Amino acid sequence: MQEIDTTTAKLLLIDDEVHSVKLMEAILKQAGYRSITASNDPRQAIELFRTVKPDLLVLDMRMPHLDGIEVMRQLLPVVARDEYFPILIVTGELDVATKHKALAEGAKDFLTKPVDAIEVALRIKNQLLTRQLHDQLRRQSEHLEAQVLLRTKAVEQTQLDILHRLALAAGYRHDKTGSHAWRVGRIAALLAELRGLSPDQVELIRKAAPLHDVGKIGIPDEVLLKAGPFTEADREVMRQHVKIGSKLLSGSVAPLLQMAREIALTHHERWDGTGYLGIKGTQIPLSGRIAAVADAFDVMTHRNGAKSPMTLAQARAEIENQAGKQFDPELSAFFLRLIDRDGEMLLSEPSPVRLVA
């Protein structure tokens, strides 16, 4: 059986009767307790609790100024939620209703005056043991939670590493640097932030948007790498990359993969409903609408085969012209502000970075 270290246990006594306090102190010292703080004024209870940080409170019920019930009510917001703090009520007589009220306010046990020395020592020891066991369980629980968190982080990082490599694999066939994918992620995150999304959602979009073209991994080279103009048959094959990407990323409960699937499937939808799948307006998920603007802008402003890149001013004019047609008009307005604020940075070449949980 566990034992209590009576030399370190801190006890607080609140009783307006001086002789009762002195008697209780003598009993506790005889039992081996050395850290005892006492007061005859219940109004000092909260200040003493904060100063002493006791392991147990022995509290008289009937006192002037504040009775035991009111002292416990004032202690309630001060005691930590996950802390087991034993309060022993000492009283000469206690009716059932008052006893129930005391228990409801936080009392853990009762001592009846005149107190019995052996009973005092045993009841206090039992309550301190309960507190000690509660603390041990809490620390063990915190340790287990920390271990689960570490393992969860490791799993999340593994998922991100796989997604990072998947995005590289998809882009490497037609973009050796992988810069387009990471630029789209960065631009999409900036637009999401300007749109007022939460930091968590912004971070999800930053990590998910680089996977927008992951479905191109399933497009044949003769179409994906074709130098000349596309035929209608070629275009139909290319349109399949959104469905391929959606299938690759489907079936997960992870928010990141769910958003990545959403973006992969809908980033070629148009506000007017003439996109790949024919979804229109706000039927298109917000993440897909954000990625659509970011992807289109990056394609406009960077060389793609024989196509010369647009200037920043030309790209801005094109975004403005396509507001309400290709792009969400509200997002277009935010994106124009983003161009005016960070235009040159949007064109810069990021180094492909490892996704971090």
C-alpha positions in Angstrom: 0.0 0.0 0.0 1.2 3.5 -0.8 2.3 5.8 2.0 2.0 9.5 2.4 5.1 11.6 3.0 3.7 13.6 6.0 6.8 15.8 6.0 6.0 17.3 2.6 2.2 17.2 2.5 0.8 20.7 2.8 -2.3 21.2 4.9 -4.5 24.3 5.3 -6.8 24.7 8.3 -9.7 27.3 8.3 -11.7 27.5 11.6 -12.8 30.6 13.5 -12.4 28.9 16.9 -8.8 29.3 18.1 -8.8 26.3 20.4 -10.1 24.0 17.6 -7.3 25.1 15.3 -4.7 24.5 18.0 -6.1 21.1 18.8 -6.1 20.1 15.1 -2.5 21.3 14.7 -1.4 19.3 17.7 -3.1 16.1 16.3 -1.6 16.6 12.9 1.9 17.3 14.2 1.6 14.2 16.4 0.8 12.3 13.2 4.0 13.6 11.5 2.7 16.5 9.4 5.1 19.4 9.3 3.7 21.8 6.8 0.5 23.2 8.4 -1.0 26.6 7.7 -3.9 27.8 9.8 -6.3 30.8 9.9 -9.2 31.8 12.1 -10.6 34.1 9.3 -12.4 32.4 6.4 -12.0 35.6 4.3 -8.3 34.6 4.0 -9.1 31.2 2.5 -8.6 32.1 -1.2 -5.4 34.1 -0.6 -4.0 31.3 1.5 -4.9 28.7 -1.1 -3.1 30.6 -3.8 0.0 31.2 -1.5 0.2 27.8 0.2 -1.0 25.6 -2.7 -2.2 23.0 -0.1 -2.8 19.4 -0.7 -5.8 19.3 1.6 -8.1 21.8 3.3 -9.7 21.2 6.7 -12.7 23.6 6.8 -15.1 24.5 9.6 -18.7 24.8 8.5 -20.1 27.4 10.8 -18.1 30.6 10.8 -18.8 34.4 10.9 -18.4 36.4 7.7 -18.2 33.3 5.4 -19.5 29.8 6.2 -17.9 26.7 4.8 -20.3 26.5 1.9 -19.4 30.0 0.7 -15.7 29.3 1.1 -16.0 26.3 -1.1 -18.0 28.3 -3.7 -15.2 30.8 -3.9 -12.6 28.1 -4.2 -14.3 26.3 -7.1 -13.0 28.6 -9.9 -9.5 28.7 -8.3 -9.0 24.9 -8.1 -7.8 23.4 -11.4 -10.4 21.4 -13.3 -8.4 18.2 -13.4 -7.2 18.4 -9.8 -8.5 16.3 -7.0 -8.5 18.7 -4.1 -9.8 17.1 -0.8 -11.8 19.3 1.5 -12.7 17.9 5.0 -15.6 19.6 6.7 -15.4 19.9 10.4 -18.7 20.6 12.3 -20.4 20.1 15.6 -23.6 18.9 14.0 -24.7 18.7 10.4 -28.2 18.0 9.1 -28.7 15.9 6.0 -29.7 18.8 3.8 -26.6 20.8 4.7 -24.4 17.7 4.3 -25.8 17.1 0.8 -25.2 20.8 0.0 -21.6 20.6 1.2 -20.9 17.5 -0.9 -22.4 19.3 -4.0 -20.0 22.2 -3.4 -16.9 20.0 -3.3 -16.6 18.5 0.2 -14.9 15.1 0.1 -15.3 13.9 3.8 -16.6 15.0 7.2 -15.2 15.2 10.7 -17.5 15.6 13.7 -16.6 17.8 16.7 -15.2 16.9 19.2 -12.7 15.3 16.8 -11.1 11.9 17.5 -7.3 12.1 16.9 -7.1 8.6 15.3 -10.1 9.3 13.0 -8.6 12.7 12.0 -5.2 11.1 11.0 -6.9 8.2 9.1 -9.4 10.4 7.2 -6.7 12.9 6.2 -4.4 10.1 5.1 -7.1 8.5 3.0 -7.9 11.7 1.3 -4.2 12.5 0.6 -3.7 9.0 -0.8 -6.7 9.5 -3.1 -5.2 12.8 -4.3 -1.8 11.1 -4.8 -3.4 8.3 -6.9 -5.4 10.8 -8.9 -2.2 12.8 -9.7 -0.4 9.6 -10.7 -3.3 8.7 -13.0 -3.4 12.2 -14.5 0.4 12.1 -15.2 0.1 8.7 -16.7 -2.8 9.9 -18.9 -0.8 12.9 -20.0 2.2 10.7 -20.8 0.0 8.4 -22.9 -1.6 11.4 -24.6 1.8 12.7 -25.4 2.8 9.3 -26.9 -0.3 9.2 -29.0 0.3 12.7 -30.2 3.9 11.8 -31.2 2.8 8.7 -33.1 -0.1 10.7 -34.7 2.4 13.3 -35.8 4.7 10.6 -37.2 1.8 9.1 -39.2 0.8 12.5 -40.4 4.3 13.3 -41.5 4.5 10.0 -43.3 1.3 10.9 -45.2 2.7 14.3 -46.1 5.9 12.8 -47.3 4.0 10.4 -49.6 1.8 13.2 -50.9 5.0 15.3 -51.5 6.5 12.6 -53.6 3.2 11.9 -55.4 3.0 15.6 -56.4 6.6 15.5 -57.6 6.0 12.3 -59.6 2.9 13.8 -61.2 4.6 17.0 -62.1 8.0 15.6 -63.1 6.8 14.3 -66.4 6.1 17.8 -67.8 7.7 20.1 -65.2 11.2 18.9 -64.1 11.4 21.4 -61.3 8.0 20.9 -59.7 7.8 24.6 -59.3 4.3 25.0 -60.7 2.8 22.7 -58.1 4.4 24.6 -55.2 3.7 28.0 -56.6 0.0 27.0 -56.9 0.0 25.9 -53.3 1.6 29.2 -52.1 -0.7 31.4 -54.3 -3.8 29.4 -53.2 -2.9 29.8 -49.5 -2.4 33.6 -49.9 -5.7 33.9 -51.6 -7.4 31.8 -49.0 -5.9 34.0 -46.3 -7.1 37.2 -48.0 -10.5 35.6 -48.4 -10.7 35.2 -44.6 -10.3 31.5 -44.1 -9.1 30.2 -40.8 -5.4 29.6 -40.3 -6.1 25.8 -40.3 -8.0 26.0 -43.6 -5.3 28.2 -45.1 -2.7 25.6 -44.1 -4.7 22.7 -45.5 -5.1 24.5 -48.9 -1.3 25.3 -48.9 -0.6 21.6 -48.6 -3.4 20.2 -50.7 -3.3 22.6 -53.7 0.1 21.2 -55.0 -1.7 18.0 -55.7 -4.2 19.6 -58.1 -2.7 17.9 -61.1 -1.8 14.6 -59.5 -4.2 12.8 -62.0 -1.9 13.7 -64.8 0.2 10.7 -63.7 -2.4 8.6 -65.5 -2.4 10.6 -68.8 -0.5 8.9 -71.7 2.8 10.6 -72.7 1.6 11.1 -76.3 -1.1 13.4 -75.0 0.5 14.9 -71.9 3.8 15.7 -73.7 2.3 16.5 -77.1 4.1 19.5 -78.7 1.5 20.5 -81.3 -2.1 21.6 -80.8 -4.6 19.3 -79.1 -7.4 17.6 -81.0 -10.8 17.3 -79.3 -9.9 13.6 -78.6 -6.7 14.8 -76.9 -8.7 17.3 -74.8 -11.1 14.6 -73.7 -8.2 12.4 -72.6 -6.7 15.4 -70.7 -10.0 16.1 -69.0 -9.7 12.7 -67.4 -6.9 13.8 -65.1 -9.3 15.4 -62.7 -11.2 12.1 -62.2 -8.0 10.1 -62.0 -6.7 12.5 -59.4 -9.9 12.2 -57.4 -9.7 8.4 -57.4 -6.1 8.5 -56.3 -6.9 10.6 -53.4 -10.3 9.2 -52.4 -11.3 7.0 -49.5 -9.5 8.8 -46.7 -10.9 10.4 -43.6 -7.9 12.7 -43.3 -8.9 16.4 -43.9 -5.8 17.0 -46.0 -6.5 14.1 -48.4 -10.2 15.0 -48.5 -9.4 18.6 -49.6 -6.7 17.4 -52.0 -9.3 15.1 -53.7 -11.8 18.0 -53.8 -9.2 20.3 -55.5 -8.0 17.7 -57.9 -11.6 17.0 -59.0 -12.9 20.6 -59.3 -10.0 22.9 -60.1 -11.0 23.0 -63.8 -14.6 23.9 -63.1 -15.8 27.4 -64.3 -18.1 29.8 -62.5 -20.4 29.8 -65.5 -20.7 26.0 -65.6 -18.7 25.3 -68.7 -15.9 23.5 -67.0 -14.9 19.8 -67.2 -17.8 18.5 -65.1 -20.3 21.2 -65.7 -20.6 22.3 -62.0 -21.3 26.0 -61.7 -21.2 28.9 -59.1 -21.1 28.0 -55.5 -21.8 24.4 -56.3 -18.0 24.3 -56.9 -16.2 23.8 -53.6 -14.5 26.9 -52.3 -11.1 25.0 -52.3 -11.6 24.2 -56.0 -12.5 27.8 -56.9 -9.4 29.1 -55.1 -7.1 26.5 -56.7 -8.7 27.3 -60.1 -7.6 31.0 -59.9 -4.2 30.1 -58.5 -3.5 27.5 -61.2 -4.8 29.6 -64.1 -2.7 32.6 -63.0 0.5 30.5 -62.7 -0.1 29.0 -66.1 -0.7 32.4 -67.6 2.5 33.9 -66.2 5.0 31.1 -66.8 6.3 29.5 -70.0 4.5 26.4 -71.1 6.0 24.7 -74.1 6.0 27.3 -77.0 3.5 29.6 -75.2 5.1 32.8 -74.0 4.2 33.9 -70.5 1.9 36.9 -70.0 3.1 39.9 -68.2 1.7 40.6 -64.7 -0.5 43.4 -66.1 -1.8 41.1 -68.9 -2.6 38.3 -66.4 -4.3 40.8 -64.1 -6.5 42.0 -67.0 -7.4 38.4 -67.9 -8.4 37.6 -64.3 -10.5 40.7 -64.2 -12.1 39.9 -67.6 -12.9 36.3 -66.5 -14.5 37.3 -63.2 -18.0 35.8 -63.2 -17.2 33.7 -66.2 -14.3 31.4 -65.5 -13.7 32.5 -62.0 -15.6 33.2 -58.8 -16.2 37.0 -59.0 -15.6 37.5 -55.3 -12.4 35.5 -55.4 -11.4 37.4 -58.5 -11.7 40.7 -56.7 -9.6 39.3 -53.8 -7.0 38.0 -56.3 -6.7 41.4 -58.0 -5.9 42.9 -54.6 -3.3 40.1 -54.1 -1.7 40.9 -57.4 -1.5 44.6 -56.6 0.0 43.8 -53.2 2.3 40.8 -53.9 2.5 40.7 -57.7 6.3 40.1 -58.2 6.4 37.6 -55.3 3.6 35.6 -57.0 5.9 35.1 -60.0 9.0 34.1 -58.0 10.3 30.6 -58.2 10.0 28.7 -54.8 12.2 25.9 -54.0 10.2 22.6 -53.8 9.8 22.2 -50.1 9.1 19.1 -48.0 5.6 19.3 -46.5 5.7 19.5 -42.8 2.9 18.5 -40.4 
